[in-house]
Amino acid sequence: MSAADVQVTEGAELSAFYRNLAAAELQPLWTQGRSLQPFEPAPATRVHLWSGAAVRELAVESGRLIGLDGGGDRRVLSLANPGLGGQPYATSTLWAAVQYLGPRESAPAHRHSQAALRFVLEGSGTWTTVDGDACDMEPGDLVLTPAWTWHDHTNGGDQPMMWFDGLDMPLVNMLDAQFFERYAADRQPVSGHNLSAAAYEGDADGLADLARPPSDEESFSPLFVYRWERTDRELAGRLAVSASGAAELDFVSPLTGRAVLPTLGCHMTRLAAAAATAPRRKVGSSVYVAWAGEGRSVIDGTELTWRAGDFFCSPSWAYVEHHAVAPSDLFELSDRPALEALHLFRQETAGSPQVIHRRLGR
């Protein structure tokens, strides 16, 4: 038997072997290349910007065309990333959306496994009730609805209300950990207004006068609403002593000092006119709300020009730098707490060889 005959025979045997593997629902690692274990993150999430003006116009139109009794319970426009194959996700781990609630409307009470937050864009006279605590909502406020807490939204005023929604829905769904339950009535009983704020809002350094010592078992912040007035004051104080013209802060639990939710991180950046942040990259994705001002962001070489009201995202391990044209504020939603809990988080600044690994409690 010639060498050519041996090669043909081996080829036929190998082909048959691969067919047998497929029939047994098995796949060989050696044919996968680096697709399973790339040298660094290779996210499907793309850099993208959603025009705030366009989103607002369509949200207003949805208020005219879509009721709240059609089964969805919420009038929400999700930011769909073009790299994710038509899924209604802003990044591979983050749901981001704009919710519209008309005058005198109420979005029914429910709860779910996904953690959620609201960053208020415009309007007044609305409150989100979280486990009986009716949290009044004003522009710039951050409102939390932690996982499995009952929540409903009520507009008691004569003007529409819009806010940015952030959820860990893609992550929870990917883990097959999602549950959903409707409340027995459209609204839950209200125990009082702004109860958590009265109990936990502290002084300017972000610490509260605690009725009990902090506990490592606290999974989310007991403070359900972070007022813009306080955020603005803290940013102004930090910017006044900043040599770079940039000020940053994290929203944290007054009990533990950790992220407000176990899977979602909230961050604020204020930039003076012509100021910029250093190029940084991190494991994990982010969605940004341009809350005030105008500027541009460079994300892995892609330049996005934004103004107040726009939304944009950054994929995992992409270098991100922000440049302000006018005094600007950016709200950032990220998946960092989940990655920290899994000991997968790392970040670095351009030009620095040091890679920082962060773990909870450090």
Residue pairs with C-beta under 8 A, 6 or more apart in sequence:
18 28
21 27
21 28
29 36
40 317
41 283
41 315
41 316
41 317
43 83
43 91
43 92
43 285
43 315
43 316
43 317
43 318
44 83
44 84
44 85
44 92
45 81
45 83
45 84
45 91
45 92
45 285
45 313
45 315
45 316
46 81
46 82
46 83
46 315
47 299
47 300
47 302
47 304
47 312
47 313
47 314
47 315
47 318
48 81
48 82
48 83
48 312
48 313
49 304
49 306
49 310
49 311
49 312
50 79
50 310
50 311
50 312
51 310
52 290
52 307
52 308
52 309
52 310
52 311
53 309
55 77
55 79
55 98
55 309
55 311
56 98
56 162
56 309
58 77
59 75
59 77
59 98
59 100
59 162
60 100
60 160
62 75
62 77
62 100
63 75
63 100
63 102
63 160
66 75
68 74
68 75
68 105
68 106
68 107
68 108
73 107
73 108
73 110
73 182
74 99
74 107
75 99
75 100
75 101
75 107
76 97
76 98
76 99
76 100
76 165
77 97
77 98
77 99
77 100
78 88
78 89
78 90
78 95
78 96
78 97
79 90
79 96
79 97
79 98
79 287
79 311
79 313
80 86
80 87
80 88
80 89
80 90
81 87
81 89
81 90
81 91
81 313
83 315
84 91
84 92
87 170
88 95
89 95
89 169
89 170
90 96
90 287
90 311
90 313
91 170
91 285
91 286
91 287
91 313
91 315
91 335
92 170
92 285
92 316
93 168
93 170
93 171
93 174
93 284
93 285
93 335
93 338
94 166
94 167
94 168
94 170
94 171
94 264
94 285
94 286
94 287
94 313
94 333
94 334
94 335
95 114
95 165
95 166
95 167
95 168
95 169
95 170
96 164
96 165
96 166
96 167
96 287
96 311
96 313
96 333
97 164
97 165
98 121
98 162
98 163
98 164
98 165
99 107
99 118
99 153
99 162
99 163
99 164
99 165
100 160
100 161
100 162
101 107
101 123
101 126
101 153
101 155
101 160
101 161
101 162
102 155
102 160
103 155
103 157
103 158
103 159
103 160
104 155
104 156
104 157
104 158
105 154
105 155
106 152
106 153
106 154
106 155
106 186
106 187
107 152
107 153
107 154
108 152
108 182
108 183
108 186
108 187
109 129
109 150
109 151
109 152
109 182
109 183
109 185
109 186
109 187
109 188
110 150
110 151
110 152
110 180
110 181
110 182
110 183
111 148
111 149
111 150
111 151
111 180
111 181
111 183
112 147
112 148
112 178
112 179
112 180
112 181
113 147
113 148
113 172
113 177
113 178
113 179
113 180
114 147
114 167
114 168
114 169
114 172
114 178
115 145
115 146
115 147
115 167
115 168
115 220
115 261
115 262
115 263
115 264
116 144
116 145
116 146
116 151
116 165
116 166
116 167
117 142
117 143
117 144
117 145
117 165
117 166
117 167
117 260
117 261
117 264
117 266
117 333
118 128
118 137
118 141
118 142
118 143
118 144
118 145
118 163
118 164
118 165
118 166
119 140
119 141
119 142
119 143
119 163
119 164
119 166
119 289
119 291
119 331
119 333
120 137
120 138
120 139
120 140
120 141
120 142
120 143
120 161
120 163
120 164
120 228
121 139
121 162
121 163
121 164
121 289
121 309
122 139
122 161
122 162
123 137
123 139
123 155
123 157
123 159
123 160
123 161
123 162
123 163
124 137
124 138
124 139
124 157
124 159
124 161
125 155
125 156
125 157
125 158
125 159
125 161
126 136
126 137
126 153
126 154
126 155
126 156
126 157
126 161
127 134
127 135
127 136
127 137
127 153
127 154
127 156
127 193
128 134
128 135
128 137
128 143
128 145
128 151
128 152
128 153
128 154
129 135
129 150
129 151
129 152
129 153
129 154
129 187
129 188
129 190
130 143
130 144
130 145
130 146
130 149
130 150
130 151
130 196
130 224
131 149
131 150
131 151
131 188
132 150
132 188
132 189
132 190
132 191
132 192
132 195
133 191
133 192
133 193
133 194
133 195
133 196
133 224
134 154
134 190
134 192
134 193
134 194
135 143
135 193
135 194
135 196
135 197
135 224
135 225
136 193
136 194
136 225
137 143
137 161
137 163
137 225
138 227
138 228
139 228
140 227
140 228
140 229
140 231
140 232
140 291
141 225
141 226
141 227
141 228
142 225
142 226
142 231
142 251
142 260
142 266
142 331
143 163
143 224
143 225
143 226
144 220
144 221
144 223
144 224
144 225
144 260
144 261
145 151
145 224
146 219
146 220
146 221
146 261
147 220
147 261
147 262
148 179
150 183
150 188
152 183
152 186
152 187
152 188
154 187
155 161
164 289
164 311
164 331
166 264
166 287
166 333
167 264
168 261
168 263
168 264
168 335
168 338
169 178
171 263
171 335
171 338
172 178
172 263
194 225
196 222
196 223
196 224
196 225
197 223
197 224
197 225
197 227
199 208
199 211
199 222
199 223
200 208
200 221
200 222
200 223
200 254
200 255
201 208
201 223
201 227
201 230
201 254
202 208
202 209
202 254
204 230
204 233
204 234
204 237
206 234
206 252
206 254
207 254
208 223
208 254
208 255
210 254
210 255
214 255
214 256
214 257
215 255
215 256
216 256
216 361
218 253
218 255
218 256
218 258
219 262
220 253
220 260
220 261
220 262
221 251
221 252
221 253
221 254
221 255
221 260
221 261
222 253
222 254
222 255
223 253
223 254
223 260
226 251
226 260
231 249
231 251
231 268
234 249
235 247
235 249
235 268
235 270
235 329
236 270
238 247
238 248
238 249
238 270
239 245
239 246
239 247
239 270
239 272
244 275
245 271
245 272
245 274
245 275
245 276
245 324
246 269
246 270
246 271
246 272
246 275
246 276
246 277
247 269
247 270
248 267
248 268
248 269
248 270
249 267
249 268
250 259
250 265
250 266
250 267
250 268
251 259
251 260
251 266
251 267
251 268
252 258
252 259
252 260
253 259
253 260
258 337
258 360
259 265
259 266
259 336
259 337
259 340
260 266
261 337
262 337
262 338
262 341
263 335
263 337
263 338
264 333
264 334
264 335
264 337
264 338
265 332
265 333
265 334
265 335
265 336
265 337
266 331
266 332
266 333
266 334
267 331
267 332
267 334
268 329
268 330
268 331
268 332
269 277
269 322
269 329
269 330
269 332
270 327
270 328
270 329
271 277
271 293
271 295
271 322
271 323
271 324
271 327
271 328
271 329
271 330
272 324
272 327
273 324
273 325
273 326
273 327
274 324
274 325
275 323
275 324
276 321
276 322
276 323
276 324
277 320
277 321
277 322
278 321
278 349
278 350
279 298
279 319
279 320
279 321
279 349
279 350
280 319
280 320
280 321
280 347
280 348
280 349
280 350
281 317
281 318
281 319
281 320
281 347
281 348
281 350
282 316
282 317
282 336
282 345
282 346
282 347
282 348
283 316
283 317
283 339
283 344
283 345
283 346
283 347
284 316
284 334
284 335
284 336
284 338
284 339
284 345
285 313
285 314
285 315
285 316
285 334
285 335
286 313
286 314
286 320
286 332
286 333
286 334
286 335
287 311
287 312
287 313
287 332
287 333
287 334
288 297
288 306
288 311
288 312
288 313
288 314
288 330
288 331
288 332
288 333
289 311
289 330
289 331
289 332
289 333
290 306
290 307
290 308
290 309
290 310
290 311
290 312
290 328
290 329
290 330
291 308
291 329
291 330
291 331
292 308
292 327
292 328
292 329
293 307
293 308
293 324
293 325
293 326
293 327
293 328
293 329
294 305
294 306
294 307
294 308
294 324
294 325
294 326
294 328
295 305
295 306
295 322
295 323
295 324
295 325
295 326
295 328
296 303
296 304
296 305
296 306
296 322
296 323
296 325
297 303
297 304
297 306
297 312
297 314
297 320
297 321
297 322
297 323
298 304
298 319
298 320
298 321
298 323
299 312
299 314
299 315
299 318
299 319
299 320
300 315
300 318
300 319
301 319
304 312
306 312
314 320
319 350
322 328
322 330
336 345
337 360
339 345
340 358
340 359
340 360
341 360
343 357
343 359
345 357
345 358
345 359
346 355
346 356
346 357
346 358
347 355
347 356
347 358
348 354
348 355
348 356
